[in-house]
Amino acid sequence: MSGIVGIVNLDGAPVDPGLLRGMVDFLAFRGPDAQEMWVDNHVGLGHTMLRTTFESEHERQPFSLDGQVWITADARVDGRGDLIRLLTSQGITNLAGATDVELILRAYHVWGERCLEHLLGDFAFAIWDRGERRLFCARDHLGVKPFYYARVGNCLIFSNTLDCLRQHPSVSDRLNELAIADFLLFPSNQEFDTTAFADIQRLPAAHTATWSQAGFHLRRYWTLPIDEPIFYPRPADYLDHFKELLRLAVDDRLRTNRVGIYMSGGMDSSTVAVTARNLLQERSRPFSLQAFTAVYDHLIPDQERYYAGLVADHLGIPIHFYARDDEVLIPWSEQPLAAAPEPVANPFAWATGLQYQRQIAIHSRVFLDGLGPDIALRCEWRPHLAYLVKKRRWGRLLPDFCYHVVAHRRVPFLGRVRNWWSGYRKRSFPVWLNDDFASRLQLRGRRESVQTAAPLPHPTRPKRYGVLCSSYLQAGLEGRDTISSQASTEMRLPFLDVRLLRYLLAIPTIPWCCNKHLLRRAMRGALPERVLCRPKSPAAGDPDFERARRWGMPQLPASKALSEYINPQRIPRSLPENGWAFGTNFPPIGLAYWLRNLELEEKCIISPEVLYGTTRK
């Protein structure tokens, strides 16, 4: 979760060291351990260090092997052993204790821009090649680490922090209207390469960007593969392969002895907790593994305290509960909210999430998260059966059906078919959108095209594959990164390890994806039986809807720019009939708070510490 920043003056003008130093200082919250910069005439690189692995204890950036090629990176390299063996085969030795940034730079020296073919992990980096007069930048496969850049005049600025780019005087705060529209409609920017600010672009996941004398080149270096389904002869083979890949993914993310885990009491985070505990116990050095659980004790029905407590007691690890019942939808007049870099649909939850992360940061810098199975292990039985029929795999069709009946003690499909229509809801076009704004950007047509887009061609998991390739995942990962980084912590996601993710998408839907059967079978004997038998179910209620019922609807803060996008008079003032309708009217409130923050920031009415927890220009 280190901070990176760089300036390249494409016209050859020297970089202003004071300006670069100010941008590095702004990133101190991302890297409190060290802040350094390197300037060579028209190129300047900066870095702020957050040490989160054993190898990083003596790491310094910006880094160079020869004084000619320099790198600044926020990176964790997975599969280090495999990469070291590859580099050793190229004649490079003594890499056992090499830092991740050194491994990346050595890979670049050997393979050039093709180094991405040999890199795994979460990373965002920029390499300045003095001999080639080339800036080479890359972002990891799924976009866990963000990367933003701005080209203004002859100046190129980049960082892994959006607000850092806004510290450069040439970068304006002019808004990107289409990004604002997407937020209000979906609510997530549907474009992978833009932000809410017109001058600032984002490098999409699994892409590289190169600036050289030949110009600018954007390239996708990887696409989530569409593998043929895996059919093993024995059920145990699926479990063994899963456990092997999970251990590998968690082990790559455990290069520290002090770890926290977000544990809900469900199967996903509990599975990660078991694996992490076992791996840490196998090491000879002492460790600290602690669980953190957000709970509701009376606002909504919630059993997370009970189930998470069962898991923690079973594993013998400390657990900290954070009760969120008394949070309120804060009126603007009473308390300003911390600012997100881009609009968020629920600014109240965003602000309290940041507050919570800062509270638990005293326990650890590294936090494991169970995100992944809710996406990759959703049961899509129709495509699965259609695939078996298409391939004429009649010998698999009957065993899959029977195995599901035995494992789950019910006949599949009937309930899902019966409930499919009742669960379908068509969202109406928002009445509160500014008519001129909606007409100018043709938002009705845009909304229709996004909602009716054809599913991606995955043979058995088209919806899940589509989610993993969508802008929603990128936005969600960037939101998590923002909250973690502002608390000087790092979030790690074992289930989004690309090696494990490919396997989860390739196993047969029936029975392994039904009710997360794969996890429940794999964790037999490792988790309490009550947790293994706990059915997967949605949240028992919308806590913000319940807060609004008790304390009233949140106020809409005044903003000069708000009326350009919405008609405030059309936003419902009374509480809707249910939480779903309540949520559909929340984006305008989120946009209003974000715009108001921008205005107060410009006028210096709110202190930088309140908004960002750091210094501002």
C-alpha positions as CSV (number, residue, x, y, z in Angstrom):
1,M,0.0,0.0,0.0
2,S,3.0,2.3,-0.6
3,G,2.6,5.5,-2.5
4,I,4.0,6.2,-5.9
5,V,4.2,9.4,-7.9
6,G,6.0,10.7,-10.9
7,I,6.4,13.6,-13.3
8,V,7.8,13.5,-16.8
9,N,8.1,16.7,-18.8
10,L,7.8,15.5,-22.4
11,D,9.2,18.8,-23.7
12,G,12.5,18.2,-21.8
13,A,11.9,21.0,-19.2
14,P,13.4,20.2,-15.8
15,V,11.1,18.8,-13.1
16,D,10.5,21.2,-10.2
17,P,11.9,19.3,-7.2
18,G,9.8,21.4,-4.8
19,L,6.6,20.4,-6.6
20,L,7.5,16.7,-6.6
21,R,8.4,16.9,-2.9
22,G,5.0,18.4,-2.2
23,M,3.3,15.5,-4.0
24,V,5.5,13.0,-2.1
25,D,4.6,14.6,1.2
26,F,0.9,14.4,0.3
27,L,1.4,10.6,0.0
28,A,2.9,10.2,3.5
29,F,-0.3,8.5,4.7
30,R,0.3,5.7,2.3
31,G,3.9,5.2,3.4
32,P,4.8,6.5,6.9
33,D,8.1,4.6,7.0
34,A,10.0,6.6,4.4
35,Q,9.5,9.2,1.8
36,E,12.0,9.6,-1.0
37,M,12.4,11.0,-4.5
38,W,14.7,10.9,-7.5
39,V,15.0,13.6,-10.1
40,D,17.0,13.5,-13.4
41,N,16.4,16.6,-15.3
42,H,12.9,16.3,-16.9
43,V,12.0,13.1,-15.0
44,G,11.1,12.8,-11.3
45,L,9.9,9.7,-9.4
46,G,8.7,9.6,-5.8
47,H,7.8,7.0,-3.3
48,T,6.4,6.6,0.2
49,M,7.1,3.3,2.0
50,L,4.8,1.1,4.0
51,R,6.7,-2.0,5.0
52,T,4.4,-5.0,5.0
53,T,6.7,-8.0,4.2
54,F,9.9,-9.4,5.6
55,E,11.8,-8.5,2.4
56,S,10.7,-4.9,2.6
57,E,12.4,-4.2,5.9
58,H,15.4,-2.7,4.2
59,E,13.8,-1.7,0.9
60,R,14.3,1.8,-0.6
61,Q,12.5,3.4,-3.5
62,P,12.8,4.8,-6.2
63,F,15.1,1.9,-7.0
64,S,17.7,1.2,-9.7
65,L,20.1,-1.6,-10.4
66,D,22.4,0.3,-12.7
67,G,21.5,4.0,-12.4
68,Q,19.9,3.9,-15.9
69,V,16.6,2.2,-15.3
70,W,14.5,3.3,-12.3
71,I,11.3,2.0,-10.8
72,T,8.7,3.2,-8.2
73,A,6.2,0.6,-7.3
74,D,3.4,-0.4,-4.9
75,A,3.8,-4.1,-5.3
76,R,3.6,-7.5,-3.8
77,V,4.9,-10.3,-6.0
78,D,3.3,-13.7,-5.7
79,G,4.9,-17.0,-6.8
80,R,8.3,-15.6,-5.9
81,G,10.0,-19.0,-6.0
82,D,8.9,-19.6,-9.6
83,L,10.0,-16.1,-10.7
84,I,13.4,-16.5,-8.9
85,R,13.9,-19.9,-10.7
86,L,13.1,-18.2,-14.1
87,L,15.5,-15.4,-13.4
88,T,18.2,-17.8,-12.2
89,S,17.9,-19.7,-15.5
90,Q,18.8,-16.4,-17.1
91,G,22.0,-16.1,-15.2
92,I,20.9,-13.9,-12.3
93,T,21.8,-15.2,-8.8
94,N,21.6,-14.4,-5.1
95,L,17.8,-13.5,-5.3
96,A,16.6,-15.4,-2.2
97,G,16.2,-12.2,-0.1
98,A,15.5,-9.9,-3.0
99,T,12.7,-7.3,-2.5
100,D,9.6,-7.5,-4.7
101,V,10.6,-4.3,-6.5
102,E,14.0,-5.8,-7.3
103,L,12.4,-8.9,-8.8
104,I,10.2,-6.7,-11.0
105,L,13.1,-4.6,-12.2
106,R,15.3,-7.6,-12.9
107,A,12.4,-9.2,-14.9
108,Y,12.2,-6.0,-16.9
109,H,16.0,-6.1,-17.6
110,V,15.6,-9.6,-18.9
111,W,12.3,-9.5,-20.8
112,G,11.6,-5.9,-21.3
113,E,7.8,-5.1,-21.5
114,R,7.1,-8.8,-21.8
115,C,8.0,-9.1,-18.1
116,L,4.3,-9.0,-17.3
117,E,4.1,-12.6,-18.7
118,H,6.1,-13.7,-15.7
119,L,4.6,-11.6,-12.9
120,L,1.9,-12.5,-10.5
121,G,0.5,-10.6,-7.5
122,D,-0.9,-7.1,-6.8
123,F,1.1,-4.3,-8.3
124,A,1.1,-0.8,-9.8
125,F,4.5,0.4,-11.0
126,A,6.3,2.8,-13.3
127,I,9.7,2.2,-14.8
128,W,11.8,5.0,-16.4
129,D,14.3,3.6,-18.9
130,R,16.8,6.4,-19.5
131,G,18.5,4.6,-22.4
132,E,15.3,4.1,-24.3
133,R,13.8,7.4,-23.1
134,R,10.7,5.5,-22.2
135,L,8.2,5.4,-19.3
136,F,6.7,2.0,-18.9
137,C,3.7,1.5,-16.4
138,A,1.6,-1.5,-15.5
139,R,-1.3,-2.5,-13.3
140,D,-2.0,-6.0,-11.9
141,H,-4.3,-8.5,-13.5
142,L,-7.6,-7.7,-11.6
143,G,-6.8,-4.1,-10.6
144,V,-6.3,-4.6,-6.9
145,K,-3.7,-1.8,-7.0
146,P,-4.9,1.4,-8.7
147,F,-2.9,3.6,-11.1
148,Y,-3.9,7.0,-12.4
149,Y,-2.3,9.4,-14.8
150,A,-2.9,12.9,-16.3
151,R,-1.4,14.3,-19.5
152,V,-1.7,18.1,-19.4
153,G,0.2,20.0,-22.0
154,N,3.7,18.6,-22.2
155,C,3.5,17.2,-18.7
156,L,2.7,13.7,-17.7
157,I,1.9,13.0,-14.1
158,F,1.1,9.6,-12.5
159,S,0.3,8.1,-9.1
160,N,-1.6,5.3,-7.4
161,T,-3.6,7.9,-5.6
162,L,-6.1,10.0,-7.5
163,D,-6.0,13.0,-5.2
164,C,-2.3,13.2,-5.4
165,L,-2.6,14.1,-9.1
166,R,-4.8,17.0,-8.1
167,Q,-1.9,18.5,-6.2
168,H,-0.2,19.4,-9.5
169,P,-1.2,22.9,-10.5
170,S,-1.8,22.0,-14.2
171,V,-4.4,19.4,-13.3
172,S,-7.8,21.0,-13.1
173,D,-10.9,20.0,-11.1
174,R,-13.1,20.0,-14.2
175,L,-15.5,17.1,-13.9
176,N,-16.1,14.3,-16.3
177,E,-19.9,14.5,-17.0
178,L,-20.2,10.9,-18.3
179,A,-18.5,9.5,-15.2
180,I,-20.9,11.5,-13.0
181,A,-23.9,10.2,-15.1
182,D,-22.7,6.6,-14.8
183,F,-22.4,7.0,-11.0
184,L,-26.0,8.3,-10.8
185,L,-27.4,5.5,-13.0
186,F,-25.5,2.4,-12.0
187,P,-23.8,3.6,-9.6
188,S,-20.3,3.0,-11.0
189,N,-18.3,4.4,-13.8
190,Q,-18.8,2.1,-16.7
191,E,-15.6,3.2,-18.5
192,F,-12.5,1.4,-17.3
193,D,-10.1,4.2,-18.3
194,T,-11.7,7.4,-17.0
195,T,-12.4,9.0,-13.6
196,A,-14.8,11.7,-12.2
197,F,-12.2,14.3,-13.2
198,A,-11.8,15.2,-16.9
199,D,-8.0,15.6,-16.7
200,I,-7.3,12.3,-14.8
201,Q,-7.4,8.9,-16.4
202,R,-7.1,5.5,-14.8
203,L,-5.0,2.7,-16.2
204,P,-7.4,-0.3,-16.5
205,A,-6.6,-3.6,-14.8
206,A,-4.2,-5.9,-16.8
207,H,-3.0,-3.0,-18.9
208,T,0.4,-1.4,-19.6
209,A,0.9,2.2,-20.7
210,T,4.1,3.3,-22.5
211,W,5.2,6.9,-23.3
212,S,8.2,7.2,-25.6
213,Q,9.4,9.2,-28.6
214,A,7.1,7.0,-30.6
215,G,4.1,8.3,-28.7
216,F,1.6,6.8,-26.2
217,H,0.7,3.1,-26.3
218,L,-1.9,1.4,-24.2
219,R,-1.9,-2.4,-24.2
220,R,-3.9,-5.2,-22.5
221,Y,-1.4,-7.8,-21.5
222,W,-3.8,-10.4,-20.0
223,T,-7.5,-11.4,-20.1
224,L,-9.1,-13.7,-17.6
225,P,-8.9,-17.0,-19.4
226,I,-12.0,-19.0,-20.3
227,D,-10.9,-22.5,-19.4
228,E,-12.8,-25.7,-20.2
229,P,-14.5,-27.2,-17.2
230,I,-12.5,-29.6,-15.1
231,F,-13.9,-33.1,-14.6
232,Y,-11.9,-35.2,-12.1
233,P,-12.7,-38.9,-11.5
234,R,-13.0,-38.5,-7.7
235,P,-14.6,-35.8,-5.6
236,A,-11.5,-35.8,-3.4
237,D,-9.5,-34.6,-6.3
238,Y,-11.5,-31.3,-6.4
239,L,-10.9,-30.8,-2.7
240,D,-7.2,-31.6,-2.8
241,H,-6.6,-29.2,-5.7
242,F,-8.6,-26.4,-4.1
243,K,-6.7,-26.8,-0.8
244,E,-3.4,-26.7,-2.6
245,L,-4.2,-23.5,-4.5
246,L,-5.7,-21.8,-1.4
247,R,-2.7,-22.6,0.7
248,L,-0.5,-21.2,-2.0
249,A,-2.6,-18.0,-2.4
250,V,-2.7,-17.4,1.4
251,D,1.0,-18.2,1.9
252,D,2.0,-15.6,-0.7
253,R,0.0,-13.0,1.3
254,L,1.4,-14.0,4.7
255,R,4.9,-12.6,4.4
256,T,4.5,-11.0,7.8
257,N,3.9,-12.2,11.3
258,R,1.3,-9.7,12.3
259,V,-2.0,-10.2,10.4
260,G,-5.6,-9.1,10.8
261,I,-8.6,-10.7,9.1
262,Y,-12.0,-9.4,8.4
263,M,-14.2,-12.3,9.6
264,S,-17.9,-12.3,9.1
265,G,-18.6,-15.8,10.4
266,G,-19.5,-17.0,6.9
267,M,-17.6,-19.6,4.9
268,D,-15.4,-17.3,2.9
269,S,-13.5,-15.4,5.5
270,S,-13.6,-18.4,7.9
271,T,-11.9,-20.5,5.3
272,V,-9.1,-17.9,4.9
273,A,-8.7,-17.7,8.7
274,V,-8.3,-21.4,9.0
275,T,-5.7,-21.5,6.2
276,A,-3.8,-18.5,7.6
277,R,-3.7,-19.9,11.1
278,N,-2.4,-23.3,9.9
279,L,0.3,-21.7,7.8
280,L,1.5,-19.4,10.6
281,Q,1.6,-22.3,13.1
282,E,3.9,-24.2,10.7
283,R,6.5,-21.5,10.9
284,S,9.1,-21.4,13.6
285,R,8.6,-17.7,14.5
286,P,5.9,-16.2,16.7
287,F,2.9,-14.5,15.1
288,S,-0.2,-12.5,15.8
289,L,-3.4,-13.4,13.9
290,Q,-6.5,-11.4,15.0
291,A,-10.1,-11.3,13.7
292,F,-12.2,-8.2,13.3
293,T,-16.0,-8.4,12.9
294,A,-18.5,-5.6,12.3
295,V,-21.9,-6.6,13.9
296,Y,-25.4,-5.3,14.5
297,D,-26.8,-6.3,17.9
298,H,-30.2,-4.6,17.7
299,L,-30.6,-2.4,14.6
300,I,-31.2,-5.4,12.3
301,P,-31.3,-9.2,13.0
302,D,-27.7,-10.3,12.8
303,Q,-25.9,-13.5,13.9
304,E,-22.4,-12.5,12.8
305,R,-21.2,-12.0,16.4
306,Y,-22.3,-15.6,17.2
307,Y,-20.8,-17.3,14.2
308,A,-17.6,-15.3,14.0
309,G,-17.1,-16.0,17.7
310,L,-17.5,-19.7,17.1
311,V,-14.8,-19.6,14.5
312,A,-12.4,-17.5,16.6
313,D,-12.8,-19.8,19.6
314,H,-12.3,-22.9,17.5
315,L,-9.1,-21.5,16.0
316,G,-7.9,-20.0,19.3
317,I,-7.4,-16.5,17.9
318,P,-8.5,-13.1,19.4
319,I,-11.6,-11.5,17.9
320,H,-12.6,-7.8,18.1
321,F,-16.3,-6.9,17.6
322,Y,-17.3,-3.5,16.2
323,A,-20.9,-2.7,16.9
324,R,-22.4,-0.4,14.2
325,D,-26.0,0.0,15.6
326,D,-25.7,3.5,16.8
327,E,-24.3,5.0,13.6
328,V,-26.6,7.6,12.1
329,L,-27.1,9.2,8.7
330,I,-25.3,12.3,9.7
331,P,-26.8,15.7,8.6
332,W,-24.2,17.9,6.9
333,S,-24.9,20.7,9.4
334,E,-23.8,18.5,12.3
335,Q,-20.6,16.9,11.0
336,P,-18.6,17.0,7.8
337,L,-17.8,13.7,6.2
338,A,-14.4,12.4,5.2
339,A,-13.9,12.9,1.4
340,A,-13.8,10.0,-1.0
341,P,-11.7,10.6,-4.2
342,E,-14.7,10.0,-6.3
343,P,-18.4,10.0,-5.5
344,V,-19.7,7.0,-3.4
345,A,-23.3,6.0,-3.2
346,N,-23.3,5.9,0.6
347,P,-21.0,8.6,2.0
348,F,-22.0,7.8,5.5
349,A,-21.0,4.1,5.3
350,W,-17.8,5.2,3.5
351,A,-16.9,7.6,6.3
352,T,-17.6,5.1,9.1
353,G,-15.7,2.4,7.2
354,L,-12.7,4.7,7.1
355,Q,-13.0,5.5,10.8
356,Y,-13.2,1.8,11.6
357,Q,-10.2,1.0,9.6
358,R,-8.2,3.6,11.4
359,Q,-9.2,2.2,14.7
360,I,-8.1,-1.4,13.9
361,A,-4.9,-0.3,12.2
362,I,-3.2,-0.3,15.6
363,H,-3.3,-4.1,15.5
364,S,-1.8,-4.8,12.1
365,R,-0.8,-3.3,8.8
366,V,-2.0,-6.3,6.8
367,F,-5.6,-7.5,6.6
368,L,-6.9,-10.6,4.8
369,D,-10.3,-10.4,3.2
370,G,-12.6,-13.2,2.0
371,L,-13.8,-11.5,-1.1
372,G,-14.2,-13.8,-4.0
373,P,-16.3,-16.9,-3.5
374,D,-19.6,-14.9,-3.5
375,I,-18.6,-14.0,-7.1
376,A,-16.8,-17.1,-8.4
377,L,-18.9,-19.8,-6.7
378,R,-22.4,-18.6,-7.5
379,C,-24.4,-21.5,-8.9
380,E,-25.3,-21.0,-12.6
381,W,-27.0,-24.4,-13.2
382,R,-28.6,-23.5,-16.6
383,P,-25.3,-22.9,-18.4
384,H,-23.8,-25.9,-16.7
385,L,-26.5,-28.3,-18.0
386,A,-26.5,-26.6,-21.4
387,Y,-22.8,-27.3,-21.6
388,L,-23.1,-31.0,-20.8
389,V,-25.9,-31.3,-23.3
390,K,-23.9,-29.5,-26.0
391,K,-20.9,-31.7,-25.4
392,R,-23.1,-34.7,-25.1
393,R,-21.6,-35.6,-21.8
394,W,-24.5,-37.8,-20.8
395,G,-22.3,-39.7,-18.4
396,R,-21.7,-36.6,-16.4
397,L,-25.2,-35.3,-16.4
398,L,-26.7,-38.0,-14.2
399,P,-23.8,-38.2,-11.7
400,D,-23.9,-34.4,-11.2
401,F,-27.6,-34.5,-10.6
402,C,-27.5,-37.4,-8.2
403,Y,-24.5,-36.1,-6.3
404,H,-26.3,-32.8,-5.8
405,V,-29.4,-34.5,-4.4
406,V,-27.3,-36.6,-2.0
407,A,-25.2,-33.7,-0.8
408,H,-28.0,-31.2,-0.4
409,R,-30.9,-33.5,0.3
410,R,-33.2,-31.8,-2.2
411,V,-34.0,-31.9,-5.8
412,P,-32.2,-29.0,-7.6
413,F,-33.7,-26.3,-9.9
414,L,-37.4,-26.4,-8.7
415,G,-37.2,-23.6,-6.2
416,R,-34.9,-21.5,-8.4
417,V,-37.3,-21.8,-11.3
418,R,-40.2,-20.9,-9.1
419,N,-38.5,-17.9,-7.6
420,W,-36.8,-16.6,-10.7
421,W,-39.7,-14.3,-11.8
422,S,-40.6,-13.2,-8.3
423,G,-37.0,-12.0,-7.7
424,Y,-36.8,-10.0,-10.9
425,R,-37.2,-6.2,-10.7
426,K,-36.9,-3.7,-13.4
427,R,-35.5,-0.4,-12.2
428,S,-37.2,2.6,-13.6
429,F,-35.3,5.6,-15.1
430,P,-34.5,8.0,-12.2
431,V,-37.0,10.9,-12.1
432,W,-34.5,13.1,-10.3
433,L,-32.0,13.4,-13.1
434,N,-31.7,16.9,-14.7
435,D,-33.6,16.7,-17.9
436,D,-31.1,18.7,-20.0
437,F,-28.2,16.6,-18.6
438,A,-30.0,13.4,-19.3
439,S,-30.9,14.5,-22.9
440,R,-27.4,15.9,-23.7
441,L,-25.7,12.7,-22.7
442,Q,-28.4,10.4,-24.1
443,L,-28.6,8.7,-20.7
444,R,-31.7,6.6,-21.4
445,G,-30.0,4.9,-24.3
446,R,-26.8,4.5,-22.3
447,R,-28.6,2.9,-19.5
448,E,-30.4,0.5,-21.8
449,S,-27.3,-0.5,-23.6
450,V,-25.5,-1.3,-20.3
451,Q,-28.4,-3.3,-18.9
452,T,-29.0,-5.3,-22.0
453,A,-25.3,-6.0,-22.8
454,A,-24.8,-9.6,-24.0
455,P,-23.2,-11.9,-21.4
456,L,-19.6,-12.8,-22.0
457,P,-19.0,-16.2,-23.7
458,H,-18.0,-18.4,-20.7
459,P,-19.4,-21.9,-21.2
460,T,-20.7,-22.6,-17.7
461,R,-20.3,-19.3,-15.7
462,P,-21.1,-16.4,-18.0
463,K,-22.6,-14.1,-15.2
464,R,-19.8,-14.7,-12.7
465,Y,-17.2,-14.3,-15.4
466,G,-18.8,-11.1,-16.5
467,V,-18.7,-9.7,-12.9
468,L,-15.0,-10.5,-12.7
469,C,-14.4,-8.6,-15.9
470,S,-16.7,-5.7,-15.1
471,S,-16.1,-2.1,-14.0
472,Y,-18.0,-2.9,-10.8
473,L,-15.2,-5.1,-9.6
474,Q,-12.6,-2.5,-10.4
475,A,-14.5,0.2,-8.6
476,G,-15.0,-2.0,-5.6
477,L,-11.3,-2.9,-5.3
478,E,-10.3,0.8,-5.7
479,G,-12.8,1.7,-2.9
480,R,-11.2,-0.8,-0.6
481,D,-7.8,0.4,-1.5
482,T,-8.7,4.0,-0.7
483,I,-10.0,3.1,2.8
484,S,-7.1,0.8,3.6
485,S,-4.5,3.2,2.4
486,Q,-5.8,6.2,4.3
487,A,-5.4,4.1,7.4
488,S,-1.8,3.1,6.4
489,T,-2.9,-0.6,6.0
490,E,-3.0,-3.0,3.2
491,M,-5.8,-5.4,2.2
492,R,-5.0,-8.8,0.7
493,L,-7.4,-11.0,-1.2
494,P,-6.4,-14.7,-1.4
495,F,-9.5,-15.7,-3.3
496,L,-8.7,-13.2,-6.1
497,D,-5.3,-14.9,-6.7
498,V,-5.5,-15.6,-10.4
499,R,-4.3,-19.1,-10.1
500,L,-7.1,-20.0,-7.6
501,L,-9.7,-17.9,-9.4
502,R,-9.2,-19.8,-12.7
503,Y,-9.7,-23.0,-10.8
504,L,-12.9,-21.8,-9.1
505,L,-14.3,-20.8,-12.5
506,A,-13.4,-24.2,-14.0
507,I,-14.9,-26.7,-11.5
508,P,-18.4,-28.1,-12.3
509,T,-21.2,-25.9,-11.0
510,I,-23.0,-28.9,-9.7
511,P,-22.3,-29.7,-7.0
512,W,-19.3,-27.6,-6.1
513,C,-20.8,-24.1,-6.5
514,C,-24.2,-24.9,-5.0
515,N,-24.3,-23.3,-1.5
516,K,-20.5,-23.1,-1.7
517,H,-20.3,-26.9,-1.4
518,L,-16.6,-26.8,-2.3
519,L,-15.7,-24.7,0.8
520,R,-18.0,-26.7,3.1
521,R,-16.5,-30.0,2.1
522,A,-12.9,-28.7,2.2
523,M,-13.3,-27.3,5.7
524,R,-14.8,-30.4,7.3
525,G,-13.1,-30.9,10.6
526,A,-11.4,-27.5,10.4
527,L,-14.4,-25.3,11.2
528,P,-17.3,-25.8,13.7
529,E,-20.1,-27.9,12.4
530,R,-22.6,-25.1,13.0
531,V,-20.6,-22.8,10.7
532,L,-20.4,-25.5,8.0
533,C,-24.1,-26.1,8.1
534,R,-25.0,-22.4,8.2
535,P,-27.0,-21.6,5.0
536,K,-26.0,-18.9,2.7
537,S,-28.5,-16.0,3.1
538,P,-28.6,-12.3,2.3
539,A,-28.4,-9.7,5.0
540,A,-31.4,-9.7,7.3
541,G,-32.0,-6.0,6.5
542,D,-30.6,-2.8,5.2
543,P,-29.1,-1.0,8.3
544,D,-29.2,2.4,6.6
545,F,-32.9,2.0,5.8
546,E,-33.5,1.1,9.4
547,R,-31.5,4.2,10.5
548,A,-33.7,6.3,8.3
549,R,-36.8,4.8,9.8
550,R,-35.6,5.7,13.3
551,W,-33.9,9.0,12.8
552,G,-35.2,10.4,9.5
553,M,-34.0,10.7,6.0
554,P,-30.5,12.2,5.5
555,Q,-30.4,15.8,4.4
556,L,-29.3,16.9,1.0
557,P,-26.4,19.3,1.4
558,A,-26.5,22.5,-0.6
559,S,-24.1,22.5,-3.6
560,K,-23.9,25.0,-6.5
561,A,-23.0,22.3,-9.0
562,L,-25.6,19.7,-7.9
563,S,-28.5,21.1,-10.0
564,E,-26.4,20.6,-13.2
565,Y,-26.9,16.9,-12.8
566,I,-30.1,16.4,-10.8
567,N,-33.3,18.1,-9.9
568,P,-33.2,18.3,-6.1
569,Q,-37.0,19.0,-5.9
570,R,-37.7,15.5,-7.4
571,I,-35.7,13.6,-4.8
572,P,-38.1,11.9,-2.4
573,R,-38.2,13.5,1.0
574,S,-40.3,10.8,2.6
575,L,-39.0,7.3,3.5
576,P,-39.7,4.8,0.7
577,E,-41.7,1.6,1.4
578,N,-38.7,-0.7,1.4
579,G,-34.9,-0.8,1.6
580,W,-34.5,-1.5,-2.1
581,A,-36.4,1.6,-3.1
582,F,-34.4,3.6,-0.5
583,G,-31.1,2.5,-2.0
584,T,-32.0,3.5,-5.5
585,N,-32.4,7.2,-4.3
586,F,-29.1,7.3,-2.5
587,P,-26.7,8.2,-5.3
588,P,-27.9,11.8,-5.5
589,I,-27.2,12.2,-1.8
590,G,-23.7,10.7,-2.3
591,L,-23.0,13.1,-5.2
592,A,-24.3,16.1,-3.2
593,Y,-21.9,15.4,-0.3
594,W,-19.0,14.8,-2.7
595,L,-19.6,18.0,-4.6
596,R,-20.0,19.9,-1.4
597,N,-16.7,18.6,-0.2
598,L,-15.0,19.8,-3.4
599,E,-16.4,23.3,-2.9
600,L,-15.4,23.5,0.8
601,E,-12.0,22.2,0.0
602,E,-11.6,24.9,-2.7
603,K,-12.6,27.5,-0.2
604,C,-10.4,26.0,2.5
605,I,-13.4,25.8,4.9
606,I,-12.7,22.2,6.0
607,S,-9.2,21.4,7.2
608,P,-7.2,18.9,5.2
609,E,-7.0,16.6,8.2
610,V,-10.8,16.3,8.3
611,L,-11.1,15.5,4.6
612,Y,-8.0,13.4,3.9
613,G,-6.0,12.8,7.1
614,T,-3.0,14.4,5.4
615,T,-1.6,17.7,4.1
616,R,-3.1,19.4,1.0
617,K,-1.9,22.0,-1.4
